[in-house]
Amino acid sequence: MLDELNDNARRLQLTSDLNRNLLLANALYWQAGRKGEAQQALIEALTLANRTNFISHFVVEGEAMAQKLLHLMGMRVN
């Protein structure tokens, strides 16, 4: 269902909706242990945020997002 929402958001150019959906997908994939897919969703969300200055959702996620970003950069946090 989330993939369909993302496809529609892309087609309709709903950037804010797509960004929120990608962060949700990142969280769901991360919790399911699907780290590769989580990272892909996060990379796409970061790319969109870079173009639109849509960073509030990254800040709201707080420590959980920090852990994911560090993981994405290849760092290990204990």
N, CA and C atoms as an extended XYZ file, in Angstrom:
234
Properties=species:S:1:pos:R:3:atomname:S:1:resname:S:1:resid:I:1 pbc="F F F"
N         0.819       -1.184        0.000 N   MET     1
C         0.000        0.000        0.000 CA  MET     1
C         0.872        1.260        0.000 C   MET     1
N         1.928        1.242        0.808 N   LEU     2
C         2.806        2.410        0.868 CA  LEU     2
C         3.515        2.639       -0.465 C   LEU     2
N         3.888        1.571       -1.140 N   ASP     3
C         4.508        1.710       -2.464 CA  ASP     3
C         3.552        2.374       -3.445 C   ASP     3
N         2.282        2.006       -3.378 N   GLU     4
C         1.279        2.614       -4.257 CA  GLU     4
C         1.114        4.098       -3.941 C   GLU     4
N         1.085        4.442       -2.656 N   LEU     5
C         1.005        5.853       -2.266 CA  LEU     5
C         2.211        6.631       -2.790 C   LEU     5
N         3.382        6.030       -2.694 N   ASN     6
C         4.589        6.691       -3.190 CA  ASN     6
C         4.546        6.864       -4.701 C   ASN     6
N         4.080        5.855       -5.406 N   ASP     7
C         3.954        5.963       -6.862 CA  ASP     7
C         3.016        7.107       -7.236 C   ASP     7
N         1.882        7.194       -6.540 N   ASN     8
C         0.931        8.276       -6.804 CA  ASN     8
C         1.522        9.634       -6.451 C   ASN     8
N         2.225        9.723       -5.335 N   ALA     9
C         2.845       10.987       -4.932 CA  ALA     9
C         3.887       11.426       -5.964 C   ALA     9
N         4.654       10.481       -6.490 N   ARG    10
C         5.632       10.808       -7.539 CA  ARG    10
C         4.920       11.295       -8.799 C   ARG    10
N         3.899       10.556       -9.197 N   ARG    11
C         3.171       10.893      -10.426 CA  ARG    11
C         2.530       12.272      -10.325 C   ARG    11
N         1.979       12.593       -9.147 N   LEU    12
C         1.297       13.870       -8.939 CA  LEU    12
C         2.236       14.965       -8.432 C   LEU    12
N         3.510       14.629       -8.286 N   GLN    13
C         4.540       15.552       -7.812 CA  GLN    13
C         4.196       16.147       -6.442 C   GLN    13
N         3.741       15.293       -5.539 N   LEU    14
C         3.413       15.691       -4.171 CA  LEU    14
C         4.650       15.458       -3.304 C   LEU    14
N         5.573       16.371       -3.399 N   THR    15
C         6.887       16.198       -2.791 CA  THR    15
C         6.821       16.020       -1.281 C   THR    15
N         6.044       16.847       -0.600 N   SER    16
C         5.945       16.734        0.862 CA  SER    16
C         5.362       15.391        1.270 C   SER    16
N         4.320       14.967        0.581 N   ASP    17
C         3.711       13.668        0.877 CA  ASP    17
C         4.700       12.537        0.622 C   ASP    17
N         5.402       12.617       -0.489 N   LEU    18
C         6.379       11.585       -0.820 CA  LEU    18
C         7.483       11.535        0.233 C   LEU    18
N         7.941       12.700        0.666 N   ASN    19
C         8.995       12.733        1.667 CA  ASN    19
C         8.543       12.078        2.965 C   ASN    19
N         7.348       12.412        3.429 N   ARG    20
C         6.811       11.785        4.651 CA  ARG    20
C         6.656       10.284        4.463 C   ARG    20
N         6.149        9.872        3.310 N   ASN    21
C         5.961        8.442        3.043 CA  ASN    21
C         7.296        7.697        3.024 C   ASN    21
N         8.310        8.320        2.454 N   LEU    22
C         9.627        7.683        2.402 CA  LEU    22
C        10.217        7.517        3.798 C   LEU    22
N         9.992        8.502        4.658 N   LEU    23
C        10.470        8.375        6.035 CA  LEU    23
C         9.707        7.285        6.774 C   LEU    23
N         8.419        7.162        6.489 N   LEU    24
C         7.636        6.077        7.079 CA  LEU    24
C         8.146        4.729        6.564 C   LEU    24
N         8.392        4.649        5.261 N   ALA    25
C         8.930        3.410        4.684 CA  ALA    25
C        10.277        3.079        5.316 C   ALA    25
N        11.104        4.094        5.513 N   ASN    26
C        12.398        3.884        6.161 CA  ASN    26
C        12.214        3.272        7.544 C   ASN    26
N        11.310        3.820        8.323 N   ALA    27
C        11.081        3.311        9.681 CA  ALA    27
C        10.551        1.880        9.655 C   ALA    27
N         9.619        1.601        8.754 N   LEU    28
C         9.046        0.256        8.665 CA  LEU    28
C        10.090       -0.767        8.227 C   LEU    28
N        10.850       -0.428        7.198 N   TYR    29
C        11.895       -1.337        6.729 CA  TYR    29
C        12.945       -1.559        7.813 C   TYR    29
N        13.317       -0.493        8.512 N   TRP    30
C        14.333       -0.585        9.563 CA  TRP    30
C        13.875       -1.541       10.656 C   TRP    30
N        12.623       -1.372       11.090 N   GLN    31
C        12.078       -2.226       12.147 CA  GLN    31
C        11.987       -3.683       11.704 C   GLN    31
N        11.778       -3.893       10.416 N   ALA    32
C        11.662       -5.251        9.876 CA  ALA    32
C        13.032       -5.868        9.577 C   ALA    32
N        14.098       -5.116        9.832 N   GLY    33
C        15.436       -5.629        9.571 CA  GLY    33
C        15.846       -5.569        8.112 C   GLY    33
N        15.094       -4.848        7.318 N   ARG    34
C        15.380       -4.717        5.886 CA  ARG    34
C        16.212       -3.444        5.669 C   ARG    34
N        17.441       -3.494        6.150 N   LYS    35
C        18.301       -2.309        6.204 CA  LYS    35
C        18.585       -1.715        4.825 C   LYS    35
N        18.790       -2.539        3.826 N   GLY    36
C        19.068       -2.029        2.489 CA  GLY    36
C        17.921       -1.198        1.944 C   GLY    36
N        16.708       -1.709        2.088 N   GLU    37
C        15.536       -0.971        1.622 CA  GLU    37
C        15.313        0.276        2.463 C   GLU    37
N        15.593        0.169        3.760 N   ALA    38
C        15.473        1.329        4.650 CA  ALA    38
C        16.428        2.427        4.200 C   ALA    38
N        17.653        2.037        3.875 N   GLN    39
C        18.637        3.021        3.439 CA  GLN    39
C        18.247        3.657        2.111 C   GLN    39
N        17.704        2.874        1.194 N   GLN    40
C        17.272        3.428       -0.094 CA  GLN    40
C        16.174        4.465        0.107 C   GLN    40
N        15.204        4.158        0.964 N   ALA    41
C        14.127        5.109        1.247 CA  ALA    41
C        14.688        6.368        1.894 C   ALA    41
N        15.635        6.197        2.805 N   LEU    42
C        16.244        7.339        3.483 CA  LEU    42
C        17.037        8.201        2.505 C   LEU    42
N        17.779        7.575        1.618 N   ILE    43
C        18.544        8.331        0.618 CA  ILE    43
C        17.609        9.155       -0.257 C   ILE    43
N        16.520        8.552       -0.698 N   GLU    44
C        15.570        9.295       -1.539 CA  GLU    44
C        14.936       10.438       -0.758 C   GLU    44
N        14.581       10.191        0.507 N   ALA    45
C        13.995       11.244        1.342 CA  ALA    45
C        14.991       12.382        1.558 C   ALA    45
N        16.249       12.053        1.797 N   LEU    46
C        17.277       13.083        1.977 CA  LEU    46
C        17.484       13.888        0.698 C   LEU    46
N        17.445       13.216       -0.441 N   THR    47
C        17.590       13.905       -1.721 CA  THR    47
C        16.456       14.894       -1.932 C   THR    47
N        15.235       14.459       -1.643 N   LEU    48
C        14.087       15.363       -1.753 CA  LEU    48
C        14.211       16.523       -0.781 C   LEU    48
N        14.593       16.233        0.450 N   ALA    49
C        14.708       17.272        1.475 CA  ALA    49
C        15.771       18.294        1.088 C   ALA    49
N        16.824       17.838        0.458 N   ASN    50
C        17.883       18.741        0.028 CA  ASN    50
C        17.366       19.743       -0.996 C   ASN    50
N        16.466       19.310       -1.845 N   ARG    51
C        15.908       20.190       -2.885 CA  ARG    51
C        14.821       21.105       -2.346 C   ARG    51
N        14.130       20.677       -1.294 N   THR    52
C        12.951       21.409       -0.826 CA  THR    52
C        13.115       22.028        0.558 C   THR    52
N        14.265       21.821        1.200 N   ASN    53
C        14.487       22.278        2.579 CA  ASN    53
C        13.455       21.704        3.534 C   ASN    53
N        13.004       20.514        3.266 N   PHE    54
C        11.985       19.830        4.063 CA  PHE    54
C        12.691       18.952        5.088 C   PHE    54
N        13.185       19.579        6.158 N   ILE    55
C        13.995       18.838        7.124 CA  ILE    55
C        13.295       18.574        8.447 C   ILE    55
N        12.141       19.177        8.665 N   SER    56
C        11.488       19.060        9.978 CA  SER    56
C        11.230       17.616       10.393 C   SER    56
N        10.868       16.759        9.464 N   HIS    57
C        10.580       15.370        9.819 CA  HIS    57
C        11.836       14.612       10.238 C   HIS    57
N        12.967       15.008        9.722 N   PHE    58
C        14.224       14.390       10.154 CA  PHE    58
C        14.523       14.788       11.597 C   PHE    58
N        14.245       16.048       11.930 N   VAL    59
C        14.494       16.547       13.282 CA  VAL    59
C        13.529       15.913       14.274 C   VAL    59
N        12.266       15.786       13.903 N   VAL    60
C        11.247       15.209       14.782 CA  VAL    60
C        11.600       13.779       15.164 C   VAL    60
N        12.195       13.041       14.247 N   GLU    61
C        12.574       11.649       14.514 CA  GLU    61
C        13.663       11.535       15.574 C   GLU    61
N        14.430       12.590       15.773 N   GLY    62
C        15.419       12.641       16.840 CA  GLY    62
C        16.478       11.559       16.782 C   GLY    62
N        16.685       10.916       17.928 N   GLU    63
C        17.761        9.930       18.092 CA  GLU    63
C        17.637        8.764       17.110 C   GLU    63
N        16.418        8.307       16.862 N   ALA    64
C        16.233        7.185       15.927 CA  ALA    64
C        16.759        7.556       14.545 C   ALA    64
N        16.472        8.784       14.099 N   MET    65
C        16.961        9.225       12.791 CA  MET    65
C        18.474        9.388       12.823 C   MET    65
N        19.008        9.891       13.915 N   ALA    66
C        20.459       10.039       14.026 CA  ALA    66
C        21.146        8.684       13.876 C   ALA    66
N        20.595        7.667       14.506 N   GLN    67
C        21.167        6.321       14.394 CA  GLN    67
C        21.140        5.833       12.947 C   GLN    67
N        20.036        6.080       12.258 N   LYS    68
C        19.914        5.630       10.866 CA  LYS    68
C        20.886        6.378        9.957 C   LYS    68
N        21.030        7.681       10.200 N   LEU    69
C        21.958        8.465        9.391 CA  LEU    69
C        23.398        8.014        9.613 C   LEU    69
N        23.743        7.741       10.860 N   LEU    70
C        25.086        7.238       11.146 CA  LEU    70
C        25.315        5.882       10.486 C   LEU    70
N        24.307        5.037       10.528 N   HIS    71
C        24.407        3.724        9.873 CA  HIS    71
C        24.591        3.906        8.375 C   HIS    71
N        23.841        4.831        7.813 N   LEU    72
C        23.931        5.104        6.381 CA  LEU    72
C        25.338        5.568        6.005 C   LEU    72
N        25.962        6.319        6.880 N   MET    73
C        27.314        6.811        6.621 CA  MET    73
C        28.372        5.751        6.900 C   MET    73
N        27.939        4.583        7.362 N   GLY    74
C        28.876        3.491        7.577 CA  GLY    74
C        29.549        3.505        8.929 C   GLY    74
N        28.983        4.266        9.849 N   MET    75
C        29.558        4.329       11.187 CA  MET    75
C        28.847        3.331       12.089 C   MET    75
N        29.505        2.932       13.149 N   ARG    76
C        28.915        2.033       14.144 CA  ARG    76
C        28.728        2.811       15.435 C   ARG    76
N        27.529        2.752       15.983 N   VAL    77
C        27.236        3.418       17.247 CA  VAL    77
C        26.871        2.356       18.254 C   VAL    77
N        27.496        2.355       19.399 N   ASN    78
C        27.216        1.357       20.443 CA  ASN    78
C        26.153        1.857       21.386 C   ASN    78
